[in-house]
Amino acid sequence: MCQVLGVSKSGYYEWRDRPVSDRSQRKQKLTAQIKRVFIESKKRYGSPKITRVLRSEGVPVSQKTVSRIMKENGLRSKTVKKYKATTNSKHSHPVYPNLLNQDFRADKPGQVWVSDITYIWTKEGWVYLATVMDLFSRRIIGWAMSHRMTKELTLTALRRAINQQKPQEGLIHHSDRGSQYAAKEYQELLRKHHVTTSMSRKGNCYDNACIESFHSVIKKELIFHEDYQTREEAKQSIFSYIMTFYNYKRIHSTIGYMSPIAYEKMYLRKIAS
């Protein structure tokens, strides 16, 4: 083999027995750390989020380095083209003004809730998912799933949100103009808890961008990578994603690369001190 390669035996053995350089050792360790974070995120994180996680663990690394190592090792975050679902806005129910006007800032939990519906395909047919998000932390505080897109679907999600986070004075509930949100029963439940209604302008998807972004994320990171055989399988999968990953572990750039739960805990510590 040495003759074929044109090297001496002594040169080969010297190369073989040469200790790994400090630089190579550091790269091997960093590569292992990157792979760990990538796997822990279930292949959902790209280089920006992995860089943030490593830095929070005390690893001094640049996003450029993380990106290069991910490319060398074939690590690519899950990504699928966004598919937007819409609700029916052709109805006779009253509609309400857009109080947010695309201002998606909130100073504390329970200040603004945003809601929307999306749908998921299974071999048994469609599953509809209604969610309620607290805008401050981006935490999903209410959700419901059903094989039908009815007002009861959104009412169930809203009731769970109310049980999870008791409405405070001044709370605004924002949604699109869909019949499920404009329905008398839904609005009566909001009035019962002194919640003010806000609705997107007709045909403007950006007016409810935050909750639509969540539905895009859950599809890109979970749903589009699954082949659900039954509605129940889809429901269990989505429940697990929201409860064990999204609310508790998934970091968000808009809240300082923290998870929703961690961001809320930080806020509570601040006001307590």
VENURKA-V822983 format. One record per pair of residues at least 12 apart in sequence whose C-alpha atoms are under 8 Angstrom apart, sorted by the first residue. I is the first residue (numbers start at 0). J is the second residue. Records with the same first field share a line. If there is no record, write none. Layout:
BEGIN
I->J  J
END
This chain:
BEGIN
30->68
32->53
33->49  53  65  69
34->74
36->49  52  53
37->49  74
40->249
42->74  75  76  77
43->76  77  220
44->76  77
45->66  75  76
46->62  65  66  69
47->62
48->250  256
49->65
50->62  65
51->256
77->219  220
78->219  220
79->218  219  223
80->219
81->215  218  219
82->215
83->117  211  215
84->116  117  118
85->116  117
86->116  175  176  177  178
87->176  177  178
88->176  177  178
89->177  178
90->178
92->178  181  182  183
93->181
94->176  181  198
95->196  197  198
96->196  197  198  199  200
97->173  197  198  199  200
98->197  198
99->173  197  206
100->206
101->205  206  207  208
103->134  209
104->134  135
105->134  135
106->135
107->135  266
108->133  134  135  136  263
109->133  135  164  165  166  167  170
110->133  134  135  167  169  170  171
111->133  134  135  170  171  172  173
112->131  132  133  134  170  171  172  173
113->131  132  133  134  172  173  174  207  209  210
114->129  130  131  132  172  173  174  175  210
115->129  130  131  174  175  210  211
116->128  129  130  153
117->129  214
119->222  233
120->227
121->226  227  228  229  230  233
122->227  228  229  230
123->228  229  230
124->146  229  230
125->146  147  230
126->144  145  146  147  230  233  234
127->144  145  146  147  148
128->142  143  144  145  152
129->142  143  144  152  153  156
130->142  143  153  156  210
131->156  157  160  210
132->210
134->209
136->254  259  260  262  263
137->259
138->245  246  259  260
139->241  246
140->159  160  163  164
141->156  157  158  159  160  161  163
142->155  156  157  159  160
143->155  156
144->234
146->230
149->179
150->178  179  180  182  185
151->179
153->179  180  185
154->185
166->192  193  194
168->193  194
169->193  194  195
170->193  194  195
171->194  195  196  197
172->194  195  196  197
173->196  197  198  199  207
174->197  198  199  207
175->198  199  200  207
176->198  199  200  201
221->237  240
222->237
245->258  259
246->258  259  260
247->259  260  261
END
